[in-house]
Amino acid sequence: MKSLKSLLLLLSMVSALNVWAQEEKRFKIHTVAFYNLENLFDTINDPLKYDEASPIMEMKANRSEVYKKKIKNMARVIANIGADKANNSPAVIGVCEIENRDVLEDLINDPLLLGKDYGIIHYDGPDKRSIDVALLYQKALFKPMDSSSHELLIYDDVTRKRVYTRDQLLVSGKLEGDLIHILVNHWPSRSGGEARSRSKRVGAAKLNKRLIDSLQSIDPYAKIFTMGDLNDDPTNESVKKVLKAKKDKKKVPFKGIYNPYEKMFTEKGWGTTAYRDALSLFDQIMMTKPLLDDDYSSFRFWKAGIYNPSYMFNKRGRWKGYPFRSFADGGFTGGFSDHFPVYVYLIKEVK
């Protein structure tokens, strides 16, 4: 009887030790994010660009003051994205609606971001409004290995003339030793209506899919993020039929794509931007299946979110509940952007 009691006591101790060991697991957390910076233009008229149509250039006075405030507002948001869990600003963040590298240098040199030592990957694109995409990364955390810019060839349905829009940026690098690939997008707008402009975003999705396929042909287990302002919701043709993104992690096939933002849109009614009293979830971060595995010896997806604290909302009036944008009615509002940022957390077990 004593030996049986001793065995039961030993088993209970082992069981307790197992629970304790599981509870003591520790994880490193990093944030990967995307933010549409809403017309982040400088105050200098570039004769080679159509930048005079930007809101800040259309202002008659106080451009320098407005520019400084706009930079500070963007820095404030970026510094806070993911900080509640990661205790840090994003390790990498894709951005769009920026005019040039100069505005990004001003942004990362703001006092709120200066200590993060962000690097910049940016290419001048062909967009007719002179707006580009870019990637910012903390140099201590992410080491770029390769980058390239890929032009989107689309044409007007009526005139058949080329429509000059944003390139798609591809960056490959190591996040604390883990190889990841990031595609930064800003797909064609809905100018002229959703139906009329749909083919342009479908074309953007096809280019995006080709780039993903090319990465997977080299490495089927590649960890790939595709992010951006898609000007389409998670349920639109470009995302569902071309990228074939799934809303259920368990249904993502090998080489498939997971979109955590579809459930937010269809089941919770969340959005990142608003137009004519309707919320849209144009800003999304999707990822390939290897980021969904349960082996946390390397970075894996934990959860996704929309960064929309109260200071980024309109509190009253006609636009109550909408993103507190920077520019409206020909002037500067003191706000941030007409889009909320999106982010995902990556976690890795610390031995």
ZIDABEL-V352949 format. One line per field, one symbol per residue. phi: phi as a letter, one per 40 degrees, with the letter a starting at -180 (. if undefined). Layout:
phi->???
This chain:
phi->.cccccccccccccdcccccccccdbbcbbbbbaaccffcbcbbccccbcccccdcccccagccccccccdccccccccccgccbcfacdcbacbagbcacdccccccccdcbdccfccbbabcbcdccgbbbabbacccbbbcbaaabbcbcbbccccgccccbccbcbbbabcfgccbbbbbbacdccdghccccdccccccccccccccccccccadbccbbbbiccfaccccddcccccfcbcbdcbccdgcbbbccccdccbbgcababafgbcbbccabbacddcbcccccbcbcbababcaccccbccagcbdgcdcccbafgaccgcbacbccbabcbbacbc
